[in-house]
Amino acid sequence: MQRKINLVTVIGFAVLIFGFALAFLILPDNSFSEQENRSLRTFPSFSLEKLASGEFSDEINDYFADQFPMRDTLVGLKGVTEIALGKGENNGILLGDDGQLAERLFAVYGMESSSGTDLDAFDVDHIRASAEGLNRVTDSLNVPFTVLLTGRTVDIAASVFDYPADVSNALQQTVKDALNQNVSYVETIPMLREKYDSGEYVYYKTDHHWTALGAYYAYVEVMKSFGMEADILPAEAFEKETVATAFYGTAWSAGGMKFVPPDSMEFWLYGNEDTFTVTADGRELDGFYSRSYLEKKDKYSAFLDGTHDVVTVTKNTGEERPTLLLFKDSFANALAPFLAQHFDLVLLNLSSARTDYTDVTSYTAQYGADRVLLVYTLENVITADKLTRFR
């Protein structure tokens, strides 16, 4: 009897292994994961040089990991298992109260130690070098320059995680200490953390971005820093349209916690959206919002049609308006419709793989900007070197 059980076990194991191997060979490679909103590794090119350096081995491992059959299902199973074991996280994604998710694993720029990929961390020298870039721009520009470094979810929603906020608080303090006193720094993290703790929906639960409400609060603080408090549009002046009730963001995809419920998404409409002309890399868009993305997983890209190198917003009513130049990442996409009520906008994508937009002084002159605003998340500050090259 025991022999039969062993035989069945061996056969079952063999069928499982060979079944996955056969599926791997038969199924076509996928170049993009809609679940994770990222490109997947396809089969790497081979060379003796890459083989000798170990690069080919790393690439082939990434290829197998990305193209493994039933990958999404297995990632979800791992997420459920990790939470059931009481770990409170999976794949570097924390699970907090009420289904709040937040990334806490960042590839820290300038940190050679493996600890940089094992926990929330930052390299102090790199943060100071980034702040020095902002100091240089402040000193060199002949128009007002304002800095808004947006918070990560782990900064804003710190209270709902069984995870220390010490690194988050130290990061914020390091930035403030390194900036010169003449830098116009819009500090929104304490305010948004307070709003979050009081129950306001300022950050998505499954994604790393702020909501339209969070972007509105940031708009208010930016306008105050511009000395334009009297021009701030009240929240009640906007119609809040719920455009999605099943938004699953990047943290949900990476964490594999399929049991976490989705977010809802709003557009805040002032009623004059048809009076603006919006272009992205020279192509005219259908206004501030590309609603086709609402039918896809990557719903946040509905704001300004997602990622583009250069986005411009002008009002087609013929009135003279000052030009605001934004050096930005994706957080600015939800903020732009509010600022467009007061300025013509030019948005330059600091994360562009094609163009280096770190020469702030030259681009300010090129676009004839009356003001310059940086909208950049702390995640990018600690993981990229863009600000260190600001000039």
Residue pairs with C-beta under 8 A, 6 or more apart in sequence:
20 68
20 69
23 69
24 67
24 68
24 69
27 69
29 40
29 42
29 43
29 67
30 40
30 66
30 67
31 39
31 40
31 42
32 38
32 39
32 40
33 39
33 40
33 66
33 72
33 253
34 296
34 297
34 298
35 72
35 253
35 297
36 250
36 253
36 254
37 250
37 253
37 297
37 298
40 66
40 67
41 59
41 62
41 63
41 65
41 66
41 67
42 63
42 67
43 63
44 50
44 56
44 59
44 60
44 63
46 56
47 56
50 56
50 59
51 57
65 71
68 74
75 91
75 256
76 256
76 257
76 258
77 256
78 90
78 91
78 256
79 90
79 91
79 255
79 256
79 257
79 258
80 256
80 257
80 258
80 259
82 89
82 90
83 90
83 95
83 257
88 94
88 95
88 161
88 162
88 163
89 95
89 104
89 255
90 255
90 256
90 257
91 105
91 254
91 255
91 256
92 103
92 104
92 105
92 254
93 101
93 102
93 103
93 104
93 105
93 251
93 254
93 255
93 256
93 257
94 101
94 102
94 103
94 104
94 154
94 161
94 163
95 101
95 255
95 257
95 260
96 102
96 157
96 160
96 161
96 162
97 160
97 161
98 160
98 205
99 205
99 206
99 260
99 261
100 153
100 157
100 160
100 161
100 205
101 153
101 205
101 206
101 249
101 251
101 252
101 255
101 257
101 260
102 152
102 153
102 154
102 157
102 161
102 208
102 251
103 152
103 153
103 154
103 208
103 251
103 254
103 379
104 119
104 120
104 154
104 163
105 117
105 118
105 119
105 120
106 116
106 117
106 120
106 121
106 122
106 379
106 382
106 383
107 116
107 117
107 383
108 116
108 117
108 121
108 122
108 123
108 126
108 382
108 383
109 123
109 126
109 382
109 383
109 384
109 385
110 123
110 125
110 126
111 121
111 122
111 123
111 126
115 121
116 123
119 167
120 154
120 163
120 167
120 168
121 167
122 167
122 170
122 171
122 174
122 382
123 382
124 174
126 382
126 385
126 388
127 171
127 174
127 175
127 178
127 381
127 382
128 174
128 178
129 387
129 388
130 178
130 381
130 385
130 387
130 388
131 175
131 178
131 179
131 387
132 178
132 388
133 358
133 387
133 388
133 389
133 390
133 391
134 147
134 179
134 183
134 374
134 387
134 390
135 179
135 180
135 183
136 390
136 391
137 145
137 360
137 361
137 372
137 390
137 391
138 145
138 180
138 182
138 183
138 184
139 180
139 182
140 360
140 361
140 391
141 360
141 361
141 364
141 372
143 364
143 369
143 370
143 371
143 372
144 184
144 226
144 371
144 372
145 183
145 184
145 360
145 371
145 372
145 373
145 374
146 184
146 185
146 186
146 222
146 225
146 226
146 371
146 372
146 373
146 374
147 179
147 183
147 184
147 185
147 186
147 373
147 374
148 186
148 188
148 218
148 221
148 222
148 373
148 374
148 375
148 376
149 175
149 185
149 374
149 376
149 377
149 378
149 381
150 188
150 210
150 218
150 331
150 375
150 376
150 377
150 378
151 188
151 189
151 192
151 193
151 377
151 378
152 168
152 208
152 377
152 378
152 379
153 203
153 208
153 251
154 161
154 163
154 165
154 168
155 165
155 168
155 171
155 172
155 189
155 193
155 378
156 189
156 192
156 193
156 196
156 202
156 203
156 210
157 193
157 196
157 203
158 165
158 168
158 193
159 193
159 196
159 197
171 378
171 382
172 187
172 189
172 378
175 378
175 381
176 185
176 187
179 185
184 225
186 218
186 221
186 222
186 225
188 217
188 218
188 221
191 217
191 221
192 202
192 203
192 210
192 214
192 217
192 218
195 202
195 214
195 217
196 202
196 203
200 213
201 211
201 213
201 214
202 210
202 211
202 213
202 214
202 217
203 209
203 210
203 211
203 214
204 210
204 211
204 247
204 249
204 263
204 265
205 260
205 261
205 263
206 247
206 248
206 249
206 250
206 251
206 252
206 260
206 262
206 263
207 247
207 249
207 250
207 251
207 252
207 263
207 300
208 249
208 250
208 251
208 377
208 379
209 249
209 300
209 330
209 331
209 334
210 218
210 331
210 334
211 263
211 265
211 266
211 334
212 240
212 265
212 266
212 267
212 268
212 334
213 266
214 334
215 331
215 334
215 335
215 338
216 235
216 238
216 268
216 338
218 335
219 232
219 335
219 338
219 339
220 232
222 335
222 339
222 373
223 229
223 231
223 232
223 342
224 232
226 371
228 342
231 342
233 270
233 338
233 341
237 270
238 268
238 269
238 270
239 268
239 269
239 270
239 271
240 266
240 267
240 268
240 269
241 266
241 267
241 268
241 269
242 264
242 265
242 266
243 265
243 266
243 267
243 289
243 291
243 294
243 302
244 263
244 264
244 265
244 294
244 299
245 262
245 264
245 265
246 262
247 262
247 263
247 264
247 265
247 299
247 300
248 262
248 263
248 297
249 263
249 300
252 260
252 262
253 297
265 294
265 299
265 300
265 302
267 288
267 289
267 302
268 337
268 338
270 337
270 341
272 341
273 287
273 288
273 289
273 337
274 287
275 315
275 316
275 317
276 287
276 288
276 313
276 314
276 315
276 316
276 340
277 284
277 312
277 313
277 314
277 315
277 316
278 284
278 285
278 287
278 288
278 304
278 311
278 312
278 313
279 285
279 311
279 312
280 304
280 305
280 308
280 310
280 311
281 308
281 309
281 310
281 311
282 310
285 304
285 305
288 303
288 304
288 313
288 336
288 337
288 340
289 302
289 303
289 304
290 301
290 302
290 304
290 305
290 306
291 302
292 302
293 299
293 300
293 301
293 302
293 305
293 306
294 302
298 306
300 306
300 330
300 333
300 334
301 307
303 333
303 334
303 336
303 337
304 311
304 333
304 336
304 347
306 330
306 333
307 330
307 349
307 351
308 349
309 348
309 349
309 352
309 354
309 355
310 346
310 347
310 348
310 349
311 336
311 345
311 346
311 347
311 349
312 344
312 345
312 346
312 347
313 336
313 340
313 344
313 345
313 347
314 321
314 344
314 345
315 321
315 340
315 344
321 342
321 343
321 344
322 342
322 343
322 344
322 370
322 371
323 343
323 344
323 345
323 346
323 367
323 368
323 369
323 370
323 371
324 339
324 342
324 343
324 344
324 345
324 346
324 369
324 370
324 371
324 372
324 373
325 345
325 346
325 348
325 363
325 364
325 367
325 369
325 371
325 372
325 373
326 332
326 336
326 339
326 345
326 346
326 347
326 348
326 372
326 373
326 374
326 375
327 348
327 350
327 357
327 360
327 363
327 372
327 373
327 374
327 375
327 376
328 347
328 348
328 349
328 350
328 374
328 375
328 376
329 349
329 350
329 351
329 375
329 376
329 377
329 380
330 351
331 375
331 376
331 377
332 347
332 375
335 375
336 345
336 347
339 345
339 373
343 370
343 371
346 367
346 369
348 357
348 363
349 357
350 357
350 358
350 376
350 380
350 386
351 380
351 384
351 386
356 389
357 363
358 386
358 387
358 389
358 390
358 391
359 391
360 372
360 390
360 391
361 391
363 369
364 372
376 386
376 387
380 386
381 387
